[in-house]
Amino acid sequence: QVQLVESGGGLVEAGGPRRLSCAVPGSIRNTDAIEWHGKAPGKQRELVTGITSVGRINYEDFVKGRFTISRDNAKNTVYLQMNSLKPEDTAVYYCSATSSRFNYRYWGQGTQVTVSA
């Protein structure tokens, strides 16, 4: 089963930074976008940000100006730089690879980010 691999989670103080990584298997091809989603305790998983195959980026309002998504094509890795973290950013962060043309969405196992007040 194809699975992305997230890393970089941990405990961070409010106001601090954290960088997450998402390793995308080379077997995943023709991806439309790589997205980061967050699942906070007691809430549904929600989109945080995404980057398309042509480099178009979108951010949800609650992370604009604080989070930055980027990718290193040579390493097949997508990053999520999280700055000015807030306790409400505490969540399990998942990356996913999606293609509408080939009708797939692959997920990683998630990485926990806990922001202490």
Backbone as JSON Lines, residues from 0, in Angstrom:
{"i":0,"aa":"Q","n":[0.84,-1.18,0.0],"ca":[0.0,0.0,0.0],"c":[0.89,1.24,0.0]}
{"i":1,"aa":"V","n":[0.57,2.15,-0.88],"ca":[1.37,3.36,-0.99],"c":[1.06,4.28,0.19]}
{"i":2,"aa":"Q","n":[2.1,4.79,0.82],"ca":[1.9,5.67,1.96],"c":[2.97,6.74,1.98]}
{"i":3,"aa":"L","n":[2.56,7.95,2.24],"ca":[3.49,9.04,2.45],"c":[4.02,8.95,3.88]}
{"i":4,"aa":"V","n":[5.14,9.58,4.14],"ca":[5.75,9.5,5.46],"c":[6.02,10.9,5.99]}
{"i":5,"aa":"E","n":[5.3,11.26,7.06],"ca":[5.51,12.54,7.7],"c":[6.52,12.41,8.85]}
{"i":6,"aa":"S","n":[7.21,13.49,9.11],"ca":[8.12,13.53,10.25],"c":[8.26,14.98,10.71]}
{"i":7,"aa":"G","n":[8.83,15.13,11.9],"ca":[9.11,16.47,12.4],"c":[8.21,16.95,13.51]}
{"i":8,"aa":"G","n":[7.21,16.16,13.85],"ca":[6.32,16.58,14.92],"c":[7.0,16.54,16.27]}
{"i":9,"aa":"G","n":[6.32,17.1,17.25],"ca":[6.85,17.11,18.61],"c":[6.19,18.17,19.45]}
{"i":10,"aa":"L","n":[6.8,18.44,20.59],"ca":[6.28,19.44,21.52],"c":[7.02,20.75,21.29]}
{"i":11,"aa":"V","n":[6.27,21.83,21.18],"ca":[6.88,23.14,20.95],"c":[6.13,24.17,21.78]}
{"i":12,"aa":"E","n":[6.84,25.18,22.24],"ca":[6.21,26.24,23.02],"c":[5.47,27.2,22.1]}
{"i":13,"aa":"A","n":[4.43,27.78,22.62],"ca":[3.67,28.78,21.86],"c":[4.6,29.89,21.39]}
{"i":14,"aa":"G","n":[4.42,30.28,20.14],"ca":[5.26,31.3,19.53],"c":[6.46,30.74,18.81]}
{"i":15,"aa":"G","n":[6.73,29.47,19.02],"ca":[7.91,28.86,18.42],"c":[7.64,28.3,17.04]}
{"i":16,"aa":"P","n":[8.7,27.83,16.37],"ca":[8.59,27.24,15.04],"c":[8.7,25.72,15.07]}
{"i":17,"aa":"R","n":[8.25,25.14,13.99],"ca":[8.42,23.7,13.79],"c":[8.35,23.46,12.29]}
{"i":18,"aa":"R","n":[9.2,22.55,11.8],"ca":[9.14,22.2,10.39],"c":[8.79,20.73,10.24]}
{"i":19,"aa":"L","n":[7.77,20.48,9.48],"ca":[7.35,19.12,9.17],"c":[7.82,18.74,7.77]}
{"i":20,"aa":"S","n":[8.09,17.47,7.6],"ca":[8.48,16.96,6.29],"c":[7.53,15.86,5.85]}
{"i":21,"aa":"C","n":[7.34,15.76,4.57],"ca":[6.49,14.73,3.99],"c":[7.26,14.09,2.84]}
{"i":22,"aa":"A","n":[7.67,12.86,3.02],"ca":[8.36,12.13,1.96],"c":[7.33,11.44,1.09]}
{"i":23,"aa":"V","n":[7.4,11.76,-0.19],"ca":[6.44,11.21,-1.15],"c":[7.11,10.08,-1.94]}
{"i":24,"aa":"P","n":[6.59,8.88,-1.87],"ca":[7.21,7.77,-2.6],"c":[7.31,8.06,-4.09]}
{"i":25,"aa":"G","n":[8.42,7.64,-4.68],"ca":[8.6,7.86,-6.11],"c":[7.6,7.11,-6.97]}
{"i":26,"aa":"S","n":[6.93,6.11,-6.38],"ca":[5.93,5.35,-7.13],"c":[4.65,6.15,-7.37]}
{"i":27,"aa":"I","n":[4.47,7.24,-6.64],"ca":[3.29,8.08,-6.84],"c":[3.59,9.06,-7.96]}
{"i":28,"aa":"R","n":[2.84,8.97,-9.03],"ca":[3.08,9.8,-10.2],"c":[1.82,10.57,-10.57]}
{"i":29,"aa":"N","n":[2.03,11.59,-11.38],"ca":[0.91,12.4,-11.91],"c":[0.06,13.0,-10.79]}
{"i":30,"aa":"T","n":[0.74,13.43,-9.76],"ca":[0.03,14.03,-8.63],"c":[-0.42,15.44,-8.98]}
{"i":31,"aa":"D","n":[-1.68,15.77,-8.64],"ca":[-2.16,17.13,-8.85],"c":[-1.64,18.06,-7.75]}
{"i":32,"aa":"A","n":[-1.62,17.54,-6.54],"ca":[-1.25,18.4,-5.41],"c":[-0.82,17.56,-4.22]}
{"i":33,"aa":"I","n":[0.02,18.16,-3.41],"ca":[0.36,17.62,-2.1],"c":[-0.25,18.58,-1.07]}
{"i":34,"aa":"E","n":[-0.96,18.02,-0.13],"ca":[-1.66,18.86,0.85],"c":[-1.25,18.47,2.26]}
{"i":35,"aa":"W","n":[-1.34,19.44,3.14],"ca":[-1.22,19.19,4.58],"c":[-2.61,19.4,5.2]}
{"i":36,"aa":"H","n":[-2.98,18.44,6.03],"ca":[-4.23,18.51,6.76],"c":[-3.92,18.39,8.25]}
{"i":37,"aa":"G","n":[-4.76,18.97,9.07],"ca":[-4.57,18.86,10.5],"c":[-5.82,18.33,11.17]}
{"i":38,"aa":"K","n":[-5.63,17.44,12.15],"ca":[-6.75,16.94,12.93],"c":[-6.51,17.28,14.39]}
{"i":39,"aa":"A","n":[-7.23,18.29,14.85],"ca":[-7.12,18.71,16.24],"c":[-7.99,17.81,17.11]}
{"i":40,"aa":"P","n":[-7.67,17.71,18.39],"ca":[-8.47,16.86,19.29],"c":[-9.94,17.24,19.26]}
{"i":41,"aa":"G","n":[-10.8,16.25,19.06],"ca":[-12.23,16.48,19.07],"c":[-12.78,17.13,17.81]}
{"i":42,"aa":"K","n":[-11.93,17.34,16.82],"ca":[-12.38,17.98,15.58],"c":[-12.12,17.07,14.4]}
{"i":43,"aa":"Q","n":[-12.76,17.41,13.29],"ca":[-12.51,16.66,12.06],"c":[-11.21,17.13,11.42]}
{"i":44,"aa":"R","n":[-10.63,16.26,10.64],"ca":[-9.43,16.63,9.89],"c":[-9.79,17.71,8.88]}
{"i":45,"aa":"E","n":[-8.94,18.72,8.76],"ca":[-9.22,19.82,7.84],"c":[-7.97,20.22,7.08]}
{"i":46,"aa":"L","n":[-8.21,20.77,5.91],"ca":[-7.12,21.23,5.05],"c":[-6.41,22.42,5.7]}
{"i":47,"aa":"V","n":[-5.08,22.41,5.62],"ca":[-4.27,23.52,6.12],"c":[-3.66,24.29,4.96]}
{"i":48,"aa":"T","n":[-3.03,23.56,4.04],"ca":[-2.39,24.18,2.9],"c":[-2.13,23.13,1.85]}
{"i":49,"aa":"G","n":[-1.86,23.57,0.63],"ca":[-1.54,22.64,-0.44],"c":[-0.71,23.31,-1.51]}
{"i":50,"aa":"I","n":[0.03,22.48,-2.24],"ca":[0.84,22.97,-3.36],"c":[0.59,22.08,-4.55]}
{"i":51,"aa":"T","n":[0.29,22.7,-5.69],"ca":[-0.02,21.9,-6.87],"c":[1.24,21.52,-7.63]}
{"i":52,"aa":"S","n":[1.06,20.7,-8.64],"ca":[2.2,20.24,-9.43],"c":[2.87,21.38,-10.18]}
{"i":53,"aa":"V","n":[2.14,22.47,-10.4],"ca":[2.73,23.63,-11.1],"c":[3.14,24.72,-10.11]}
{"i":54,"aa":"G","n":[3.08,24.4,-8.82],"ca":[3.59,25.33,-7.82],"c":[2.58,26.31,-7.26]}
{"i":55,"aa":"R","n":[1.32,26.13,-7.61],"ca":[0.3,27.02,-7.04],"c":[0.05,26.62,-5.59]}
{"i":56,"aa":"I","n":[0.0,27.62,-4.74],"ca":[-0.12,27.37,-3.3],"c":[-1.38,28.03,-2.75]}
{"i":57,"aa":"N","n":[-2.02,27.34,-1.83],"ca":[-3.14,27.96,-1.11],"c":[-2.97,27.7,0.38]}
{"i":58,"aa":"Y","n":[-3.41,28.64,1.16],"ca":[-3.39,28.52,2.62],"c":[-4.78,28.81,3.16]}
{"i":59,"aa":"E","n":[-5.16,28.04,4.16],"ca":[-6.38,28.38,4.87],"c":[-6.12,29.63,5.69]}
{"i":60,"aa":"D","n":[-7.18,30.39,5.93],"ca":[-7.02,31.69,6.58],"c":[-6.34,31.6,7.94]}
{"i":61,"aa":"F","n":[-6.59,30.52,8.68],"ca":[-6.08,30.46,10.04],"c":[-4.57,30.21,10.11]}
{"i":62,"aa":"V","n":[-3.91,29.97,8.97],"ca":[-2.46,29.79,8.97],"c":[-1.75,30.8,8.08]}
{"i":63,"aa":"K","n":[-2.48,31.62,7.37],"ca":[-1.85,32.59,6.47],"c":[-0.91,33.51,7.25]}
{"i":64,"aa":"G","n":[0.28,33.69,6.7],"ca":[1.27,34.53,7.34],"c":[2.09,33.82,8.39]}
{"i":65,"aa":"R","n":[1.7,32.62,8.76],"ca":[2.44,31.87,9.78],"c":[3.04,30.57,9.23]}
{"i":66,"aa":"F","n":[2.35,29.91,8.34],"ca":[2.81,28.63,7.8],"c":[3.26,28.82,6.36]}
{"i":67,"aa":"T","n":[4.27,28.06,5.95],"ca":[4.77,28.09,4.58],"c":[4.98,26.67,4.08]}
{"i":68,"aa":"I","n":[4.39,26.37,2.94],"ca":[4.6,25.07,2.31],"c":[5.63,25.22,1.21]}
{"i":69,"aa":"S","n":[6.48,24.22,1.07],"ca":[7.48,24.25,0.01],"c":[7.8,22.81,-0.37]}
{"i":70,"aa":"R","n":[8.52,22.65,-1.46],"ca":[8.85,21.3,-1.88],"c":[10.25,21.25,-2.47]}
{"i":71,"aa":"D","n":[10.86,20.1,-2.34],"ca":[12.16,19.82,-2.94],"c":[11.93,18.64,-3.87]}
{"i":72,"aa":"N","n":[11.82,18.93,-5.16],"ca":[11.5,17.87,-6.11],"c":[12.6,16.82,-6.18]}
{"i":73,"aa":"A","n":[13.84,17.24,-5.99],"ca":[14.95,16.29,-6.07],"c":[14.87,15.26,-4.94]}
{"i":74,"aa":"K","n":[14.28,15.67,-3.82],"ca":[14.16,14.76,-2.67],"c":[12.77,14.17,-2.55]}
{"i":75,"aa":"N","n":[11.87,14.53,-3.46],"ca":[10.47,14.06,-3.36],"c":[9.9,14.36,-1.97]}
{"i":76,"aa":"T","n":[10.15,15.54,-1.49],"ca":[9.75,15.91,-0.13],"c":[9.03,17.26,-0.15]}
{"i":77,"aa":"V","n":[7.98,17.33,0.62],"ca":[7.25,18.58,0.81],"c":[7.37,18.96,2.28]}
{"i":78,"aa":"Y","n":[7.58,20.25,2.52],"ca":[7.8,20.74,3.87],"c":[6.65,21.65,4.3]}
{"i":79,"aa":"L","n":[6.45,21.7,5.59],"ca":[5.53,22.67,6.16],"c":[6.28,23.38,7.28]}
{"i":80,"aa":"Q","n":[6.65,24.62,7.0],"ca":[7.29,25.45,8.01],"c":[6.2,26.15,8.8]}
{"i":81,"aa":"M","n":[6.17,25.9,10.09],"ca":[5.14,26.45,10.97],"c":[5.8,27.43,11.92]}
{"i":82,"aa":"N","n":[5.42,28.68,11.84],"ca":[5.96,29.72,12.72],"c":[4.84,30.29,13.59]}
{"i":83,"aa":"S","n":[5.25,30.98,14.63],"ca":[4.29,31.63,15.54],"c":[3.18,30.67,15.94]}
{"i":84,"aa":"L","n":[3.59,29.5,16.37],"ca":[2.6,28.47,16.69],"c":[1.75,28.86,17.89]}
{"i":85,"aa":"K","n":[0.51,28.44,17.84],"ca":[-0.46,28.7,18.89],"c":[-0.94,27.37,19.47]}
{"i":86,"aa":"P","n":[-1.41,27.39,20.7],"ca":[-1.93,26.14,21.27],"c":[-3.03,25.51,20.41]}
{"i":87,"aa":"E","n":[-3.81,26.33,19.73],"ca":[-4.88,25.79,18.88],"c":[-4.35,25.14,17.61]}
{"i":88,"aa":"D","n":[-3.05,25.26,17.34],"ca":[-2.44,24.54,16.21],"c":[-2.14,23.09,16.58]}
{"i":89,"aa":"T","n":[-2.31,22.75,17.85],"ca":[-2.08,21.37,18.28],"c":[-2.97,20.43,17.49]}
{"i":90,"aa":"A","n":[-2.34,19.46,16.84],"ca":[-3.07,18.55,15.97],"c":[-2.13,17.45,15.49]}
{"i":91,"aa":"V","n":[-2.73,16.42,14.92],"ca":[-1.96,15.48,14.12],"c":[-1.99,16.01,12.7]}
{"i":92,"aa":"Y","n":[-0.81,16.17,12.13],"ca":[-0.7,16.72,10.78],"c":[-0.42,15.59,9.79]}
{"i":93,"aa":"Y","n":[-1.24,15.55,8.76],"ca":[-1.14,14.53,7.73],"c":[-0.82,15.19,6.39]}
{"i":94,"aa":"C","n":[-0.01,14.54,5.6],"ca":[0.13,14.99,4.23],"c":[-0.58,13.99,3.32]}
{"i":95,"aa":"S","n":[-1.02,14.48,2.19],"ca":[-1.69,13.62,1.23],"c":[-1.31,14.01,-0.18]}
{"i":96,"aa":"A","n":[-1.3,13.03,-1.05],"ca":[-1.06,13.23,-2.48],"c":[-2.34,12.89,-3.21]}
{"i":97,"aa":"T","n":[-2.75,13.79,-4.09],"ca":[-4.04,13.6,-4.73],"c":[-3.96,13.82,-6.23]}
{"i":98,"aa":"S","n":[-4.8,13.07,-6.94],"ca":[-4.93,13.24,-8.38],"c":[-6.39,13.04,-8.75]}
{"i":99,"aa":"S","n":[-7.0,14.03,-9.37],"ca":[-8.39,13.88,-9.81],"c":[-8.44,13.07,-11.09]}
{"i":100,"aa":"R","n":[-7.44,13.23,-11.92],"ca":[-7.44,12.53,-13.22],"c":[-7.3,11.02,-13.01]}
{"i":101,"aa":"F","n":[-6.45,10.62,-12.05],"ca":[-6.24,9.2,-11.8],"c":[-6.99,8.73,-10.55]}
{"i":102,"aa":"N","n":[-7.79,9.63,-10.01],"ca":[-8.74,9.27,-8.94],"c":[-8.06,8.59,-7.76]}
{"i":103,"aa":"Y","n":[-7.07,9.27,-7.17],"ca":[-6.49,8.71,-5.96],"c":[-6.21,9.8,-4.95]}
{"i":104,"aa":"R","n":[-6.14,9.4,-3.71],"ca":[-5.64,10.23,-2.61],"c":[-4.93,9.29,-1.65]}
{"i":105,"aa":"Y","n":[-3.66,9.51,-1.5],"ca":[-2.84,8.73,-0.58],"c":[-2.51,9.59,0.64]}
{"i":106,"aa":"W","n":[-2.46,8.95,1.78],"ca":[-2.2,9.63,3.05],"c":[-0.95,9.08,3.72]}
{"i":107,"aa":"G","n":[-0.42,9.89,4.61],"ca":[0.6,9.41,5.51],"c":[-0.03,9.0,6.83]}
{"i":108,"aa":"Q","n":[0.81,8.59,7.75],"ca":[0.33,8.12,9.05],"c":[0.11,9.27,10.03]}
{"i":109,"aa":"G","n":[0.62,10.43,9.69],"ca":[0.45,11.61,10.54],"c":[1.59,11.81,11.51]}
{"i":110,"aa":"T","n":[1.79,13.05,11.9],"ca":[2.79,13.39,12.9],"c":[2.18,14.39,13.88]}
{"i":111,"aa":"Q","n":[2.35,14.13,15.17],"ca":[1.71,14.93,16.2],"c":[2.51,16.2,16.49]}
{"i":112,"aa":"V","n":[1.83,17.32,16.47],"ca":[2.42,18.59,16.91],"c":[1.61,19.07,18.11]}
{"i":113,"aa":"T","n":[2.29,19.29,19.21],"ca":[1.64,19.77,20.42],"c":[2.27,21.11,20.79]}
{"i":114,"aa":"V","n":[1.44,22.13,20.89],"ca":[1.91,23.47,21.22],"c":[1.48,23.79,22.64]}
{"i":115,"aa":"S","n":[2.46,24.01,23.5],"ca":[2.16,24.32,24.89],"c":[2.0,25.81,25.09]}
{"i":116,"aa":"A","n":[1.08,26.18,25.97],"ca":[0.81,27.59,26.22],"c":[1.92,28.25,27.02]}
